Amino acid sequence: MMNTKENIKVLIPREDVEAKAAEIGAQIVKDYEGEPVYLICTLRGAIMWMSELMKHINCDAEIDFIQASSYGSSQTSSGVVKIKKDLEGEIYNKNVIIVEDIIDTGNTLKLLKEYLQDRNPKSIKICTLLDKPSRREADIKGDYVGFEIENLFVVGFGLDFAQKYRNLPYVGYIEG
């Protein structure tokens, strides 16, 4: 067990995340009927979710990574997406799935989707491990949603608090 200063409680056990990844992976394969997919992992938080999810996508799949921010040095969104790490591959006429750790306000994700849409993919969908609709500010939703959660500060399975706890094998929340 990891020694932590924060009081972290398990919200979603590893087994539930793994089962949800298998369910969503099977749905993606069914939805694309054997067509290839282009999975884009949003760094850094979605790395563990993407790793688990792709184990269950039994069709041709390319993977790529992108890191975006709309916050700059402040705590409120600037409304302008800044790409810190762009895709290495080409998404023109491809079935793109943005793999996200959590949809919170949705501001950065909405801007990122618009940014990628300008590259003319065949389709573009969003697959998120967690959805926190109570905090939504932007008009965006996940096409594949693992778990809808309340307004909790979550960590683990890729999600962090000050770059810590990403390696927890479950989704937890910081209590009090």
Backbone as CSV, one residue per row, in Angstrom:
resi,resn,N_x,N_y,N_z,CA_x,CA_y,CA_z,C_x,C_y,C_z
1,MET,0.847,-1.195,0.000,0.000,0.000,0.000,0.879,1.241,0.000
2,MET,0.509,2.201,-0.795,1.280,3.438,-0.904,1.097,4.281,0.352
3,ASN,2.190,4.829,0.832,2.148,5.720,1.980,1.789,7.123,1.491
4,THR,0.664,7.673,1.940,0.214,8.972,1.457,-0.076,9.910,2.616
5,LYS,0.111,11.195,2.376,-0.265,12.214,3.363,-1.765,12.439,3.315
6,GLU,-2.333,12.381,2.116,-3.755,12.598,1.940,-4.525,11.334,2.316
7,ASN,-5.752,11.525,2.758,-6.618,10.401,3.077,-7.366,10.014,1.799
8,ILE,-6.920,8.937,1.138,-7.493,8.515,-0.143,-8.371,7.294,0.070
9,LYS,-9.605,7.410,-0.382,-10.574,6.314,-0.299,-10.809,5.747,-1.693
10,VAL,-10.992,4.447,-1.790,-11.263,3.806,-3.073,-12.670,4.187,-3.525
11,LEU,-12.763,4.697,-4.745,-14.052,5.027,-5.355,-14.452,3.947,-6.361
12,ILE,-13.503,3.586,-7.229,-13.756,2.557,-8.237,-12.590,1.569,-8.195
13,PRO,-12.833,0.346,-7.748,-11.756,-0.648,-7.663,-11.203,-1.025,-9.042
14,ARG,-9.978,-1.499,-9.043,-9.296,-1.899,-10.276,-10.150,-2.860,-11.101
15,GLU,-10.772,-3.832,-10.452,-11.558,-4.839,-11.165,-12.723,-4.205,-11.931
16,ASP,-13.326,-3.180,-11.358,-14.433,-2.499,-12.031,-13.936,-1.710,-13.244
17,VAL,-12.760,-1.084,-13.111,-12.167,-0.354,-14.241,-11.834,-1.333,-15.361
18,GLU,-11.243,-2.469,-15.014,-10.885,-3.472,-16.021,-12.126,-4.012,-16.731
19,ALA,-13.183,-4.263,-15.973,-14.426,-4.773,-16.573,-15.041,-3.729,-17.501
20,LYS,-15.002,-2.472,-17.097,-15.564,-1.394,-17.922,-14.750,-1.230,-19.203
21,ALA,-13.429,-1.360,-19.119,-12.579,-1.270,-20.310,-12.921,-2.389,-21.293
22,ALA,-13.163,-3.584,-20.787,-13.538,-4.706,-21.658,-14.881,-4.430,-22.335
23,GLU,-15.837,-3.902,-21.575,-17.165,-3.586,-22.110,-17.080,-2.496,-23.194
24,ILE,-16.367,-1.427,-22.907,-16.257,-0.327,-23.873,-15.437,-0.753,-25.087
25,GLY,-14.367,-1.507,-24.869,-13.560,-1.998,-25.987,-14.396,-2.832,-26.946
26,ALA,-15.224,-3.717,-26.401,-16.106,-4.538,-27.236,-17.113,-3.669,-27.991
27,GLN,-17.611,-2.623,-27.340,-18.569,-1.723,-27.995,-17.901,-0.964,-29.144
28,ILE,-16.666,-0.536,-28.946,-15.925,0.164,-30.006,-15.734,-0.751,-31.211
29,VAL,-15.334,-1.987,-30.968,-15.150,-2.950,-32.057,-16.465,-3.149,-32.812
30,LYS,-17.555,-3.282,-32.088,-18.875,-3.456,-32.703,-19.266,-2.214,-33.513
31,ASP,-19.055,-1.026,-32.930,-19.451,0.221,-33.592,-18.690,0.470,-34.891
32,TYR,-17.446,0.065,-34.948,-16.628,0.339,-36.139,-16.587,-0.842,-37.105
33,GLU,-17.234,-1.947,-36.772,-17.396,-3.106,-37.656,-16.137,-3.457,-38.446
34,GLY,-15.036,-3.601,-37.746,-13.801,-4.020,-38.398,-12.983,-2.907,-39.032
35,GLU,-13.504,-1.693,-39.052,-12.714,-0.576,-39.570,-11.614,-0.232,-38.565
36,PRO,-10.486,0.261,-39.044,-9.427,0.654,-38.107,-9.815,1.901,-37.319
37,VAL,-9.238,2.012,-36.122,-9.454,3.185,-35.285,-8.104,3.811,-34.946
38,TYR,-8.140,5.095,-34.662,-6.949,5.872,-34.315,-7.180,6.422,-32.916
39,LEU,-6.546,5.804,-31.928,-6.725,6.179,-30.534,-5.741,7.280,-30.166
40,ILE,-6.263,8.391,-29.649,-5.414,9.502,-29.225,-5.521,9.638,-27.719
41,CYS,-4.436,9.360,-27.037,-4.377,9.458,-25.586,-4.027,10.883,-25.183
42,THR,-4.851,11.472,-24.316,-4.544,12.793,-23.791,-3.599,12.630,-22.599
43,LEU,-2.437,13.240,-22.727,-1.413,13.116,-21.686,-1.663,14.128,-20.579
44,ARG,-1.324,13.764,-19.394,-0.721,12.546,-18.941,-1.748,11.597,-18.339
45,GLY,-2.879,12.155,-17.937,-3.836,11.414,-17.133,-4.455,10.181,-17.746
46,ALA,-4.595,10.127,-19.052,-5.325,9.013,-19.679,-4.451,7.810,-20.006
47,ILE,-3.172,7.860,-19.667,-2.253,6.794,-20.090,-2.657,5.410,-19.558
48,MET,-3.046,5.311,-18.300,-3.421,4.002,-17.752,-4.756,3.521,-18.322
49,TRP,-5.701,4.426,-18.502,-6.994,4.075,-19.079,-6.818,3.602,-20.516
50,MET,-5.994,4.314,-21.285,-5.727,3.916,-22.675,-5.076,2.532,-22.711
51,SER,-4.110,2.299,-21.842,-3.432,0.994,-21.808,-4.415,-0.129,-21.518
52,GLU,-5.308,0.094,-20.583,-6.298,-0.930,-20.237,-7.316,-1.110,-21.361
53,LEU,-7.781,-0.009,-21.917,-8.796,-0.045,-22.965,-8.314,-0.768,-24.224
54,MET,-7.091,-0.463,-24.678,-6.629,-1.030,-25.942,-6.431,-2.536,-25.898
55,LYS,-6.340,-3.115,-24.725,-6.258,-4.575,-24.602,-7.524,-5.236,-25.151
56,HIS,-8.607,-4.458,-25.200,-9.919,-5.004,-25.557,-10.447,-4.493,-26.896
57,ILE,-9.607,-3.817,-27.649,-10.018,-3.330,-28.968,-9.371,-4.250,-30.001
58,ASN,-10.145,-5.244,-30.414,-9.630,-6.304,-31.285,-9.889,-6.005,-32.754
59,CYS,-9.405,-4.837,-33.186,-9.418,-4.474,-34.597,-8.144,-3.668,-34.832
60,ASP,-7.868,-3.338,-36.079,-6.670,-2.542,-36.346,-6.779,-1.223,-35.591
61,ALA,-5.740,-0.911,-34.830,-5.753,0.318,-34.036,-4.371,0.944,-34.046
62,GLU,-4.345,2.219,-34.371,-3.118,2.998,-34.235,-3.263,3.802,-32.950
63,ILE,-2.137,4.137,-32.330,-2.194,4.985,-31.143,-1.290,6.196,-31.324
64,ASP,-1.675,7.263,-30.673,-0.897,8.498,-30.703,-1.164,9.226,-29.400
65,PHE,-0.434,10.293,-29.174,-0.523,11.030,-27.928,-0.577,12.521,-28.202
66,ILE,-1.347,13.233,-27.370,-1.428,14.681,-27.471,-1.503,15.241,-26.056
67,GLN,-0.916,16.391,-25.878,-1.017,17.076,-24.588,-1.473,18.495,-24.868
68,ALA,-2.581,18.871,-24.253,-3.167,20.186,-24.490,-3.527,20.843,-23.168
69,SER,-3.571,22.164,-23.188,-3.964,22.928,-22.014,-4.666,24.193,-22.467
70,SER,-5.628,24.617,-21.685,-6.252,25.921,-21.947,-6.108,26.805,-20.711
71,TYR,-5.203,26.434,-19.842,-5.055,27.144,-18.577,-3.854,28.064,-18.510
72,GLY,-2.786,27.757,-19.234,-1.585,28.585,-19.139,-1.080,28.557,-17.712
73,SER,-0.782,29.737,-17.145,-0.263,29.775,-15.786,-1.327,30.134,-14.758
74,SER,-2.583,30.294,-15.205,-3.646,30.642,-14.263,-4.493,29.419,-13.945
75,GLN,-5.438,29.597,-13.034,-6.313,28.495,-12.649,-7.651,28.522,-13.372
76,THR,-7.846,29.514,-14.231,-9.073,29.562,-15.025,-8.720,29.438,-16.499
77,SER,-9.587,28.788,-17.239,-9.334,28.539,-18.655,-9.216,29.837,-19.433
78,SER,-8.229,29.881,-20.316,-8.035,31.055,-21.165,-8.955,31.025,-22.376
79,GLY,-9.524,29.849,-22.667,-10.381,29.713,-23.835,-9.594,29.437,-25.110
80,VAL,-8.282,29.401,-25.010,-7.421,29.108,-26.161,-6.644,27.846,-25.829
81,VAL,-6.773,26.838,-26.677,-6.055,25.591,-26.414,-4.598,25.737,-26.838
82,LYS,-3.715,25.327,-25.953,-2.289,25.329,-26.246,-1.845,23.872,-26.343
83,ILE,-1.291,23.515,-27.488,-0.817,22.149,-27.693,0.619,22.066,-27.205
84,LYS,0.825,21.280,-26.154,2.166,21.120,-25.596,2.921,19.979,-26.282
85,LYS,2.171,18.974,-26.748,2.738,17.866,-27.525,1.691,17.496,-28.548
86,ASP,2.034,17.610,-29.822,1.074,17.334,-30.891,1.208,15.887,-31.371
87,LEU,0.239,15.475,-32.166,0.247,14.139,-32.753,1.466,13.958,-33.646
88,GLU,1.925,12.735,-33.731,3.003,12.416,-34.664,2.443,11.909,-35.978
89,GLY,1.248,11.335,-35.927,0.649,10.756,-37.125,-0.379,11.676,-37.759
90,GLU,-0.911,11.202,-38.879,-1.911,11.928,-39.671,-3.282,11.317,-39.394
91,ILE,-4.289,12.152,-39.153,-5.627,11.637,-38.850,-6.639,11.884,-39.967
92,TYR,-6.201,12.443,-41.077,-7.107,12.702,-42.194,-7.839,11.424,-42.590
93,ASN,-9.167,11.485,-42.645,-10.039,10.388,-43.070,-9.922,9.136,-42.188
94,LYS,-9.553,9.310,-40.923,-9.459,8.185,-39.995,-10.530,8.292,-38.925
95,ASN,-10.872,7.145,-38.348,-11.826,7.084,-37.239,-11.066,7.363,-35.946
96,VAL,-11.180,8.585,-35.474,-10.431,9.042,-34.303,-11.261,8.853,-33.037
97,ILE,-10.607,8.336,-32.003,-11.212,8.271,-30.680,-10.246,8.958,-29.712
98,ILE,-10.701,10.073,-29.140,-9.911,10.761,-28.116,-10.132,10.010,-26.809
99,VAL,-9.040,9.524,-26.221,-9.132,8.782,-24.964,-8.728,9.729,-23.840
100,GLU,-9.682,9.992,-22.959,-9.547,10.991,-21.906,-9.685,10.332,-20.538
101,ASP,-9.037,10.902,-19.523,-9.183,10.361,-18.174,-10.478,10.815,-17.518
102,ILE,-10.791,12.123,-17.648,-11.981,12.662,-17.000,-12.498,13.862,-17.787
103,ILE,-13.812,13.932,-17.926,-14.424,15.143,-18.465,-14.975,15.898,-17.260
104,ASP,-14.377,17.053,-17.016,-14.745,17.881,-15.877,-15.514,19.089,-16.426
105,THR,-14.898,20.239,-16.530,-15.583,21.401,-17.119,-15.825,21.188,-18.604
106,GLY,-14.936,20.428,-19.242,-15.058,20.149,-20.673,-14.431,21.206,-21.560
107,ASN,-13.927,22.285,-20.988,-13.397,23.394,-21.790,-12.226,22.973,-22.676
108,THR,-11.203,22.380,-22.089,-10.029,21.981,-22.871,-10.403,20.911,-23.891
109,LEU,-11.203,19.942,-23.483,-11.587,18.853,-24.386,-12.384,19.370,-25.582
110,LYS,-13.281,20.324,-25.358,-14.051,20.905,-26.460,-13.122,21.590,-27.457
111,LEU,-12.181,22.364,-26.945,-11.227,23.046,-27.821,-10.313,22.050,-28.536
112,LEU,-9.912,20.989,-27.843,-9.067,19.961,-28.448,-9.823,19.243,-29.569
113,LYS,-11.083,18.923,-29.341,-11.882,18.247,-30.375,-11.996,19.138,-31.611
114,GLU,-12.244,20.435,-31.419,-12.316,21.364,-32.547,-10.977,21.447,-33.277
115,TYR,-9.886,21.460,-32.539,-8.545,21.502,-33.110,-8.299,20.274,-33.999
116,LEU,-8.684,19.106,-33.514,-8.495,17.871,-34.283,-9.468,17.788,-35.459
117,GLN,-10.669,18.317,-35.283,-11.673,18.300,-36.356,-11.160,19.043,-37.591
118,ASP,-10.347,20.069,-37.379,-9.779,20.830,-38.497,-8.866,19.993,-39.389
119,ARG,-8.467,18.808,-38.914,-7.602,17.916,-39.701,-8.420,16.903,-40.507
120,ASN,-9.731,17.066,-40.505,-10.651,16.273,-41.317,-10.574,14.761,-41.110
121,PRO,-10.748,14.309,-39.868,-10.853,12.860,-39.680,-12.186,12.365,-40.236
122,LYS,-12.284,11.082,-40.503,-13.535,10.491,-40.974,-14.611,10.632,-39.896
123,SER,-14.222,10.375,-38.655,-15.116,10.535,-37.508,-14.260,10.869,-36.292
124,ILE,-14.890,11.431,-35.288,-14.176,11.743,-34.051,-15.124,11.528,-32.876
125,LYS,-14.707,10.671,-31.950,-15.499,10.366,-30.762,-14.618,10.515,-29.531
126,ILE,-15.263,10.553,-28.382,-14.565,10.708,-27.110,-14.867,9.505,-26.229
127,CYS,-13.804,8.936,-25.671,-13.918,7.838,-24.719,-13.268,8.297,-23.417
128,THR,-14.048,8.383,-22.358,-13.517,8.848,-21.085,-13.724,7.817,-19.984
129,LEU,-12.745,7.714,-19.113,-12.884,6.843,-17.954,-13.941,7.413,-17.013
130,LEU,-13.845,8.719,-16.731,-14.737,9.355,-15.765,-15.446,10.555,-16.377
131,ASP,-16.675,10.766,-15.944,-17.449,11.936,-16.359,-18.004,12.595,-15.099
132,LYS,-17.765,13.900,-14.989,-18.227,14.677,-13.834,-19.178,15.767,-14.349
133,PRO,-20.417,15.406,-14.729,-21.323,16.359,-15.380,-21.694,17.565,-14.512
134,SER,-21.620,17.440,-13.205,-22.003,18.559,-12.337,-21.081,19.766,-12.502
135,ARG,-19.898,19.568,-13.065,-18.935,20.653,-13.252,-18.879,21.162,-14.687
136,ARG,-19.691,20.610,-15.587,-19.606,20.928,-17.006,-19.917,22.380,-17.301
137,GLU,-19.026,23.006,-18.062,-19.222,24.374,-18.550,-19.367,24.377,-20.071
138,ALA,-18.647,23.498,-20.748,-18.675,23.426,-22.215,-19.719,22.405,-22.662
139,ASP,-20.250,22.615,-23.853,-21.224,21.706,-24.430,-20.478,20.548,-25.097
140,ILE,-20.122,19.563,-24.286,-19.396,18.391,-24.792,-19.746,17.195,-23.920
141,LYS,-19.788,16.030,-24.546,-20.070,14.812,-23.791,-19.253,13.662,-24.363
142,GLY,-19.096,12.643,-23.567,-18.384,11.456,-24.011,-19.291,10.542,-24.811
143,ASP,-18.723,9.921,-25.829,-19.459,8.917,-26.601,-19.383,7.559,-25.905
144,TYR,-18.275,7.329,-25.229,-18.054,6.124,-24.435,-17.630,6.599,-23.053
145,VAL,-18.459,6.317,-22.048,-18.196,6.805,-20.692,-18.081,5.617,-19.746
146,GLY,-16.961,5.583,-19.036,-16.761,4.520,-18.059,-17.669,4.678,-16.856
147,PHE,-17.469,5.761,-16.107,-18.207,5.970,-14.874,-18.562,7.442,-14.718
148,GLU,-19.812,7.705,-14.345,-20.215,9.059,-13.992,-19.991,9.208,-12.489
149,ILE,-19.320,10.299,-12.104,-18.998,10.490,-10.695,-19.520,11.832,-10.192
150,GLU,-19.613,11.928,-8.883,-19.988,13.177,-8.232,-18.790,14.122,-8.251
151,ASN,-18.970,15.307,-7.734,-17.915,16.310,-7.701,-16.920,15.996,-6.582
152,LEU,-16.061,15.021,-6.845,-15.012,14.611,-5.910,-13.660,14.890,-6.548
153,PHE,-12.638,15.088,-5.723,-11.275,15.235,-6.241,-10.690,13.833,-6.345
154,VAL,-10.589,13.343,-7.579,-10.193,11.957,-7.809,-8.727,11.839,-8.205
155,VAL,-8.140,10.722,-7.802,-6.752,10.392,-8.115,-6.672,8.904,-8.431
156,GLY,-5.533,8.507,-8.974,-5.311,7.100,-9.264,-5.687,6.752,-10.684
157,PHE,-5.201,5.623,-11.119,-5.418,5.131,-12.476,-5.134,6.221,-13.508
158,GLY,-4.033,6.957,-13.265,-3.593,7.996,-14.187,-3.867,9.409,-13.711
159,LEU,-4.875,9.588,-12.880,-5.225,10.920,-12.377,-4.324,11.287,-11.205
160,ASP,-3.979,12.580,-11.113,-2.993,12.973,-10.117,-3.463,14.091,-9.196
161,PHE,-2.707,14.259,-8.141,-2.764,15.419,-7.265,-1.320,15.890,-7.148
162,ALA,-1.017,17.036,-7.751,0.347,17.584,-7.766,1.348,16.541,-8.287
163,GLN,0.964,15.858,-9.361,1.765,14.830,-10.032,1.964,13.561,-9.198
164,LYS,1.229,13.398,-8.108,1.324,12.191,-7.290,0.071,11.341,-7.469
165,TYR,0.198,10.074,-7.155,-0.893,9.094,-7.087,-1.388,8.589,-8.436
166,ARG,-0.751,8.974,-9.532,-1.164,8.449,-10.841,-1.069,6.923,-10.893
167,ASN,-0.111,6.371,-10.147,0.159,4.940,-10.218,-0.718,4.091,-9.306
168,LEU,-1.676,4.681,-8.616,-2.609,3.870,-7.839,-3.392,2.980,-8.806
169,PRO,-3.599,1.705,-8.468,-4.264,0.783,-9.394,-5.793,0.862,-9.367
170,TYR,-6.335,1.900,-8.778,-7.776,2.114,-8.679,-8.036,3.612,-8.777
171,VAL,-9.301,3.992,-8.908,-9.685,5.405,-8.846,-10.117,5.664,-7.407
172,GLY,-9.478,6.641,-6.801,-9.814,7.001,-5.431,-10.182,8.471,-5.366
173,TYR,-10.580,8.892,-4.198,-10.861,10.298,-3.981,-10.201,10.741,-2.686
174,ILE,-9.818,12.001,-2.664,-9.180,12.555,-1.477,-10.270,13.050,-0.548
175,GLU,-10.271,12.473,0.630,-11.296,12.811,1.620,-10.818,13.947,2.509
176,GLY,-11.742,14.877,2.731,-11.534,15.963,3.678,-10.392,16.819,3.416
